[in-house]
């Protein structure tokens, strides 16, 4: 399968994207990795890929410049998925750009800068919540070291297949590391949905290289790539 991985932005992608490329190639996929989103606007190039994988944060952020997708790139992404191709969106790649409020119509929700949050990076258990879902083929509940996202946008129609439980608590948050109350409960970590004729696989795990090296995480991504391509 031919995969295009878009990387880059505020996150340790210099660590995680090489790990991603390595295990995708080891599974037999042909992988192209780029930080240049201009490819999304080139329909002739995009037709050569089966699935697009986002391991990127596309915002206008200090120290990273304006990585938000241009209008032609947004249109290219939508056209690619609507035509029946696959889209695998990892971790904070769901982040809603201020310049593209419709982005969550594709992803079914995800991170919103300024309102989403998470407890400190650490170990927690990923629970399989839908054992028959193709996203969890060969995966049982497992421990990982990662970020457990909370306070997300979430759209009706998402088919959730993994979750995690967290206890209520107060943790430092934001640039000033001020105490923030975070609720307890069960939180979605992965879901699937359709967009046009295409399939969208969202996995909120995957902060850094350590997270990407977790065997359960890798199997989830491989399942997502296979599912997104399957007719």
C-alpha distance (Angstrom), angle and dihedral (degrees) to the residues before:
residue distance angle dihedral
X1 . . .
X2 3.79 . .
X3 3.78 113.0 .
X4 3.79 130.9 -174.1
X5 3.82 114.5 -155.7
X6 3.80 117.2 -163.2
X7 3.82 111.8 -160.2
X8 3.82 138.4 170.1
X9 3.79 140.6 86.1
X10 3.78 139.1 84.0
X11 3.80 103.8 -18.2
X12 3.83 132.8 72.3
X13 3.79 93.4 -81.3
X14 3.79 91.0 145.6
X15 3.83 84.1 69.8
X16 3.78 103.6 34.9
X17 3.80 104.4 39.6
X18 3.85 94.8 59.4
X19 3.82 88.8 52.1
X20 3.81 89.4 49.1
X21 3.78 92.6 50.5
X22 3.79 92.1 47.5
X23 3.79 97.6 54.2
X24 3.80 93.7 40.4
X25 3.80 90.5 53.7
X26 3.81 91.4 44.4
X27 3.81 87.1 58.0
X28 3.81 89.6 57.1
X29 3.79 101.4 -98.4
X30 3.80 125.0 138.6
X31 3.81 104.2 -127.2
X32 3.80 130.5 -164.7
X33 3.82 115.7 -172.3
X34 3.79 123.5 -163.6
X35 3.81 141.2 156.3
X36 3.80 91.8 -156.5
X37 3.80 108.5 99.6
X38 3.81 91.2 -170.8
X39 3.80 88.3 92.3
X40 3.81 88.3 72.0
X41 3.81 89.4 68.0
X42 3.81 93.5 52.6
X43 3.79 103.5 85.5
X44 3.79 93.4 -175.4
X45 3.82 90.8 57.3
X46 3.81 94.5 43.1
X47 3.79 92.0 54.1
X48 3.79 87.7 68.1
X49 3.82 92.9 65.1
X50 3.79 128.7 77.3
X51 3.80 97.9 -161.3
X52 3.78 137.2 13.8
X53 3.82 118.1 -142.7
X54 3.80 119.6 -160.9
X55 3.81 115.9 -154.8
X56 3.77 93.3 156.6
X57 3.79 144.5 94.6
X58 3.78 109.9 -130.9
X59 3.80 107.1 -165.7
X60 3.77 139.1 114.0
X61 3.81 98.9 -101.5
X62 3.80 134.8 164.4
X63 3.81 112.7 -97.0
X64 3.81 91.8 14.9
X65 3.79 102.5 61.7
X66 3.77 124.8 -140.2
X67 3.79 106.9 -34.3
X68 3.80 94.3 160.2
X69 3.78 112.1 127.0
X70 3.79 117.0 -99.0
X71 3.81 117.9 -124.5
X72 3.81 93.0 -99.3
X73 3.81 90.0 50.4
X74 3.81 91.8 49.4
X75 3.80 90.3 50.2
X76 3.79 91.2 47.2
X77 3.81 91.8 52.2
X78 3.80 91.8 49.5
X79 3.80 93.0 46.7
X80 3.82 91.8 48.4
X81 3.80 93.7 54.4
X82 3.80 96.4 37.7
X83 3.80 89.9 54.8
X84 3.81 90.2 64.1
X85 3.79 102.8 -88.7
X86 3.82 125.9 131.2
X87 3.80 130.6 -103.7
X88 3.82 122.5 -164.2
X89 3.82 112.4 -171.4
X90 3.81 118.3 -167.6
X91 3.82 131.1 -158.8
X92 3.81 113.5 -50.3
X93 3.80 91.4 3.4
X94 3.82 82.9 97.8
X95 3.82 88.9 66.7
X96 3.80 110.2 134.9
X97 3.83 111.3 -123.2
X98 3.80 113.3 -141.0
X99 3.79 87.9 -134.6
X100 3.82 93.2 55.4
X101 3.83 111.2 43.0
X102 3.81 91.3 167.3
X103 3.82 93.6 63.1
X104 3.81 92.9 98.0
X105 3.81 88.8 59.9
X106 3.81 83.9 73.4
X107 3.79 99.8 39.8
X108 3.79 98.3 36.1
X109 3.78 90.7 -124.3
X110 3.77 137.2 -49.4
X111 3.77 139.3 149.8
X112 3.80 122.4 9.8
X113 3.80 114.1 -169.0
X114 3.78 110.1 -127.2
X115 3.79 97.2 23.4
X116 3.82 107.8 42.9
X117 3.80 120.0 79.5
X118 3.80 144.8 163.8
X119 3.82 139.7 -154.6
X120 3.81 116.6 -102.9
X121 3.79 116.4 -61.8
X122 3.79 106.8 -88.3
X123 3.76 148.5 115.4
X124 3.80 122.7 -48.1
X125 3.80 138.5 150.0
X126 3.79 121.7 -98.4
X127 3.80 109.2 -146.5
X128 3.79 124.8 -153.3
X129 3.80 103.3 -130.3
X130 3.82 99.1 176.3
X131 3.79 109.1 36.9
X132 3.80 94.1 -174.9
X133 3.79 95.0 53.5
X134 3.84 114.4 113.2
X135 3.79 89.1 -132.8
X136 3.81 91.0 71.0
X137 3.80 98.5 43.6
X138 3.81 106.6 146.4
X139 3.82 92.0 4.1
X140 3.79 128.4 113.7
X141 3.80 126.1 178.5
X142 3.81 110.7 -60.7
X143 3.78 142.7 175.9
X144 3.78 121.2 -111.2
X145 3.79 138.8 171.8
X146 3.78 107.1 -126.5
X147 3.80 145.9 100.9
X148 3.81 120.0 -64.2
X149 3.79 106.1 -146.2
X150 3.83 121.2 -141.5
X151 3.80 136.6 172.5
X152 3.79 93.4 41.4
X153 3.77 132.9 156.7
X154 3.79 109.6 -106.4
X155 3.79 127.1 -171.8
X156 3.79 128.4 -151.1
X157 3.78 113.7 -105.3
X158 3.81 97.9 43.7
X159 3.81 113.8 137.4
X160 3.82 103.9 -142.1
X161 3.80 116.8 -155.0
X162 3.83 105.2 168.2
X163 3.81 133.9 34.7
X164 3.80 140.6 168.9
X165 3.78 132.5 -144.7
X166 3.79 122.7 -133.7
X167 3.79 133.4 -176.2
X168 3.78 120.7 -124.4
X169 3.79 112.2 -98.6
X170 3.78 149.3 138.3
X171 3.78 119.2 -104.6
X172 3.82 137.4 171.0
X173 3.79 111.1 -93.0
X174 3.78 141.3 173.9
X175 3.80 132.3 20.9
X176 3.80 90.8 -55.0
X177 3.82 92.6 45.6
X178 3.79 91.8 -129.3
X179 3.83 119.4 174.3
X180 3.81 111.3 -91.5
X181 3.77 127.2 -173.4
X182 3.81 111.6 -128.1
X183 3.79 121.4 -167.6
X184 3.76 127.3 -121.8
X185 3.78 122.2 -127.2
X186 3.78 143.4 85.4
X187 3.79 117.0 -46.9
X188 3.83 129.9 -164.9
X189 3.79 115.2 -116.4
X190 3.78 102.5 173.4
X191 3.79 138.7 19.7
X192 3.79 143.3 160.4
X193 3.79 132.7 -139.8
X194 3.80 141.8 160.8
X195 3.79 126.0 -106.5
X196 3.77 112.9 -172.0
X197 3.79 105.5 -47.5
X198 3.80 92.3 -27.5
X199 3.78 134.4 90.7
X200 3.80 125.6 -123.9
X201 3.82 122.5 -157.2
X202 3.81 115.9 -170.1
X203 3.81 121.3 -167.4
X204 3.80 116.0 177.4
X205 3.80 93.9 -166.4
X206 3.80 123.2 91.0
X207 3.80 114.5 83.9
X208 3.80 100.7 154.9
X209 3.80 145.5 -13.8
X210 3.81 92.7 -71.8
X211 3.79 90.7 54.6
X212 3.81 91.4 47.0
X213 3.80 91.4 51.6
X214 3.82 92.4 60.6
X215 3.84 106.6 111.0
X216 3.81 92.7 -139.7
X217 3.79 91.1 53.5
X218 3.80 92.3 49.9
X219 3.79 92.2 50.8
X220 3.80 90.8 50.2
X221 3.81 90.8 53.4
X222 3.81 92.1 47.2
X223 3.79 89.9 49.2
X224 3.78 89.5 49.9
X225 3.79 93.2 52.0
X226 3.82 91.0 49.2
X227 3.81 93.8 45.8
X228 3.80 94.8 46.6
X229 3.80 91.4 54.7
X230 3.81 98.1 42.3
X231 3.80 115.9 100.4
